[in-house]
Amino acid sequence: MLSQFIETVTSMLSQFVETVIKPYHEIITAVATAVLAVYTIILARIARRQNRDARIVQRAYVRVGPGDIRTNSGGEYVGHVLIENVGQLPATKFTWRFETIHVADGDWQTPLLKKLKFRYGNVLPIRMQIVRGSKGISRQPIDACLAKPKFSRSA
């Protein structure tokens, strides 16, 4: 019974090959090649999109946070900033700049970055945190603001 089934299937396949595939084998090859070309183009577009998305996700993200204020050996105040790479790749072409700006009336605006010249170029490794300090600020104007006024009582 099994051998009869195999013979029947074999004869049907050979009849199919003789009547359908052999007369049209060139057309079938051309259509199959076109289908493969279309799928290749679709896969290339998908790969390009995934590559673009991976570059967005797998990048360096630099976080800047407040540090502390300490005095240097000259008695000046130095403000510190914590800079950390929290991304998945090293931060290359990494620059920073500190500006000491004295504001008396509260009408300060952020300076345009195009006018500032950045001097420092480094690489910040993955998950690395660095501390950078500003230039020293004299203690005299700050101490004058912090001094408590003295009141005298008249009797």
Contacts in CASP RR format, 6 or more apart in sequence:
PFRMAT RR
TARGET T0000
AUTHOR 0000-0000-0000
METHOD contacts of the structure
MODEL  1
MLSQFIETVTSMLSQFVETVIKPYHEIITAVATAVLAVYTIILARIARRQ
NRDARIVQRAYVRVGPGDIRTNSGGEYVGHVLIENVGQLPATKFTWRFET
IHVADGDWQTPLLKKLKFRYGNVLPIRMQIVRGSKGISRQPIDACLAKPK
FSRSA
21 28 0 8 1.000
57 88 0 8 1.000
58 88 0 8 1.000
58 89 0 8 1.000
59 87 0 8 1.000
59 88 0 8 1.000
59 89 0 8 1.000
60 85 0 8 1.000
60 87 0 8 1.000
60 88 0 8 1.000
60 89 0 8 1.000
60 90 0 8 1.000
60 91 0 8 1.000
60 92 0 8 1.000
60 124 0 8 1.000
60 126 0 8 1.000
61 85 0 8 1.000
61 86 0 8 1.000
61 87 0 8 1.000
62 83 0 8 1.000
62 84 0 8 1.000
62 85 0 8 1.000
62 86 0 8 1.000
62 91 0 8 1.000
62 94 0 8 1.000
62 124 0 8 1.000
63 83 0 8 1.000
63 84 0 8 1.000
63 85 0 8 1.000
63 86 0 8 1.000
64 81 0 8 1.000
64 82 0 8 1.000
64 83 0 8 1.000
64 84 0 8 1.000
65 81 0 8 1.000
65 82 0 8 1.000
65 83 0 8 1.000
65 84 0 8 1.000
66 81 0 8 1.000
66 82 0 8 1.000
67 79 0 8 1.000
67 80 0 8 1.000
67 81 0 8 1.000
67 82 0 8 1.000
67 131 0 8 1.000
68 79 0 8 1.000
68 80 0 8 1.000
69 77 0 8 1.000
69 78 0 8 1.000
69 79 0 8 1.000
69 80 0 8 1.000
70 77 0 8 1.000
70 78 0 8 1.000
70 79 0 8 1.000
70 80 0 8 1.000
71 77 0 8 1.000
71 78 0 8 1.000
71 139 0 8 1.000
72 78 0 8 1.000
72 136 0 8 1.000
75 139 0 8 1.000
76 136 0 8 1.000
76 137 0 8 1.000
76 138 0 8 1.000
76 139 0 8 1.000
77 136 0 8 1.000
77 137 0 8 1.000
77 138 0 8 1.000
77 139 0 8 1.000
77 142 0 8 1.000
78 133 0 8 1.000
78 134 0 8 1.000
78 135 0 8 1.000
78 136 0 8 1.000
78 137 0 8 1.000
79 133 0 8 1.000
79 134 0 8 1.000
79 136 0 8 1.000
79 137 0 8 1.000
80 131 0 8 1.000
80 132 0 8 1.000
80 133 0 8 1.000
80 134 0 8 1.000
81 96 0 8 1.000
81 98 0 8 1.000
81 131 0 8 1.000
81 132 0 8 1.000
81 133 0 8 1.000
81 134 0 8 1.000
82 129 0 8 1.000
82 130 0 8 1.000
82 131 0 8 1.000
83 96 0 8 1.000
83 124 0 8 1.000
83 129 0 8 1.000
83 130 0 8 1.000
83 131 0 8 1.000
83 132 0 8 1.000
84 127 0 8 1.000
84 128 0 8 1.000
84 129 0 8 1.000
84 130 0 8 1.000
85 91 0 8 1.000
85 124 0 8 1.000
85 125 0 8 1.000
85 126 0 8 1.000
85 127 0 8 1.000
85 128 0 8 1.000
85 129 0 8 1.000
86 127 0 8 1.000
87 126 0 8 1.000
87 127 0 8 1.000
88 126 0 8 1.000
89 126 0 8 1.000
90 123 0 8 1.000
90 124 0 8 1.000
90 125 0 8 1.000
90 126 0 8 1.000
91 123 0 8 1.000
91 124 0 8 1.000
92 123 0 8 1.000
93 121 0 8 1.000
94 120 0 8 1.000
94 121 0 8 1.000
94 122 0 8 1.000
94 123 0 8 1.000
94 124 0 8 1.000
95 118 0 8 1.000
95 119 0 8 1.000
95 120 0 8 1.000
95 121 0 8 1.000
95 122 0 8 1.000
96 118 0 8 1.000
96 120 0 8 1.000
96 132 0 8 1.000
97 116 0 8 1.000
97 117 0 8 1.000
97 118 0 8 1.000
97 119 0 8 1.000
97 120 0 8 1.000
98 132 0 8 1.000
98 133 0 8 1.000
98 134 0 8 1.000
98 135 0 8 1.000
99 111 0 8 1.000
99 116 0 8 1.000
100 134 0 8 1.000
100 135 0 8 1.000
100 136 0 8 1.000
100 137 0 8 1.000
101 108 0 8 1.000
101 111 0 8 1.000
102 141 0 8 1.000
124 130 0 8 1.000
END
